[in-house]
């Protein structure tokens, strides 16, 4: 499946909400003012006491620093109040003490290309916010950015509902509906008419509560420039899954982030026409032919780094297109019909001896690592779209594993999936690493992912703002039903 086929599928997502909300003010609670949790949310809570002490735990702090063994972390009122060796930390009277001998703690994952929809048929996507937000949290994702919105107010309202304590899920940076130019031809998508229209759309969705923007495949340079400028005036960053605009052009226009690593780049298309998306697979055909160690790639990487453009890796979705890769984790939570549908597609992919992804997948992975080594801000996301099999939570863990398989160390990969994401979102003073004074967003792991990255799948407890959620209960609540709600 080419990138154009994938993105065309993704455009058939959900149903736009028809009801305007009266109160569109951002509902993120003030620091230290965690809302009361609804009864339905408490069904998933294992720990909720004012003071908790995690003892004898290995701390992997998200900065890339070596793991620190036998530490004590004291959580008080949703924040990390103390970290140190057992001998140096005095546990407060009345604290709930957890002996985590043999376990590790990493920061809550901060993932930046997530969705609340999933393919449920050919060209059809269902809005699965209820089950997906639970799965994200169960997998250790405590903060996420949605990487594109086809559900309008539904996405903004699920974010507000979580912030109010009415639903279990991560903190969400909610992206506005796609900023797309003319040419896609889908009823669900507003096609921009000019730069002024792009500004109007940014203004409207910013007023409604969106906190990020995403440009799409057929946007023109003038429209993209206008959207970026208007968004920056309002404090919103713009990312892009591009095609008609090259990465280098977008960097010069001031874009903040680019999606899908280099898979969506059209910079290497020899006859690329301005503001025109090349034909089916044109960008990927050019990528397949380019030398990843050549000057053309190195020059593009330098340009992105110099312009401070972040790059989001979404290897999990492309892994499902690549023959010879393992079955992705988590498909057992799907509705049985959806599971069967994906397993059939997976078998077809495995048998495709002529798939372009056999060559593209390792090449694009190398380019992502090279971007990281050149000083670029590499981010991680999953993109649960394509042809299915990219399951929230499970795929976020897999994304970190794939970064290690690509060439990063486990500590580097964990940093990409935690502190780097928080840095991009402007929340690094609050989340993304384990430090005194930060919000207690923590993932307890049965094992040592700093030595064996596959241990990142062994999540036993997820703290969000100091409340410990039981991942097994979250998963059990949706197992076999994902695709229905």
C-alpha positions, 0 to 999 in steps of 0.5 A: 500500500502506498502512502497515497492509498493510506492517506486516502483511506484515512480521509474516510474517517468518522462522522463530523459532530453536529452539535456545538458546545456552549463552553469552548474554554480549554478544560485542562485543570490548573496544576495541582488541582486534579479533578474528582474522578467519576465512579466509572473511572474509579473502576480502573484505579488501583492506587489513589492516596495522597502520598505514595512511596515507590521503594526499591525501584529502578528509575529510568528518568527519560533524559537518556541518563543511565538507569538508577537502581534501588531508588525511592520515589515519593508522590504527594498530591499528584507530584513527585516530591522526592527521589533518592536512594532508600537510605537518603529518603524518609518515607512520610508517615501515612504513605502507601508504600509499594515495594517495587523490587525488580521493577522499573519506572519510566516517565509516562509516554508522550506520543504525538501521532495518535488517532481516535479512529480505526479502519473497520472496512474498505475505506471506512473508519470508526470513531473509537475514542472510548476504547482507544483512550483506555488502551492508550492509558493501559499502554503507558501513554499519559500524554498524546497529540492526535495527529489529525481530526475528522471528528470535529467536536467529538475529539475536543469533547473527549479531551475535555471529558478526560480533563474533568475526570469523567473518563479514563485516558491520557491528557490530549493535545487535540488537533483541529480538522485537517488543513487540506487543499483542493484535490482530495474530493471527499465529502468529510474534508473541507477543501481550502480555497485560498490562504484567507480560507486557511486563516479562517479555519485556523481561527475558528478551530482555535476558538473552539478549543483545538490546540494543534494544527495538521496540514494535509497532502494537497495543501498549497504553499500559500495556504500552508504559510497562512495556516502556520502564521495564523497558528503561531499567532495563537500559540498553536504548532503545525505539523504536516503529512505533506505531498504537494509541499516538500519538506524543505519548502515546509521548513522554510515556511516555518512548519514545526513538525513533519509526520511519518519520518521521511516516508511522506517526503517528495523532496527527491522527486526529480520532476516535482511540480510546485504545489502538486502532489506527485502521482500514486507512489511518486514520492515513495518511488523516489525515496526508494531510489535515493542513497540514504548516505548521499548528499541529497539526504544529508542536505535535507536533514541538515536543513530540517535541523537548522530550521528546528523542524521536529520529525515524527517516526510512525514506524508501527503503521509502516511495519504492517505494510512490510513483508516478513515483519511479526504480527503486531501486538494487541490484535486480540482486543479487536472485535472478532470480525475486525481481527479476522479482517486484519489477519487476512490482510497480514497474510496477504502482505507477508506473501507479497514478494514484490512489496516496495516496503521491503526496501523502503522500511529499512531505508526510512528507518536509517534516515530517522536515526541519521536525523536523530544523530544530526541533532534533530528532535525525533518524536514518536507516534503510531498512526493507528490507521492504514489497514489495521493492526496498529492498536493503541497502547500496544503499538506505542510500546512497539514504537519504542522497540522499533526505534531500538531495532533501528539503531537507537539505544534503549535509553535514547528510544525511551527519551524519544517517546517521553521527554522529546514529545513533552519538549515538542508540546511545550510541557517538558517542565511538567511531564516527560521525565522523572524529576522532583516537582514534576507531575507524577506521570509514571509507568511501572514495568516488570523488568528492565527496559534499559537493558531489554527494550521488550520489557516495555510491554510488561506494564503493571501500573500506570500513574497519571497525576499520581493516580495509579491505574490498573492496565489489566482492568482497562484492557479487560473492559474493551477486550474483543469489543474494539471496533464497537465503541 
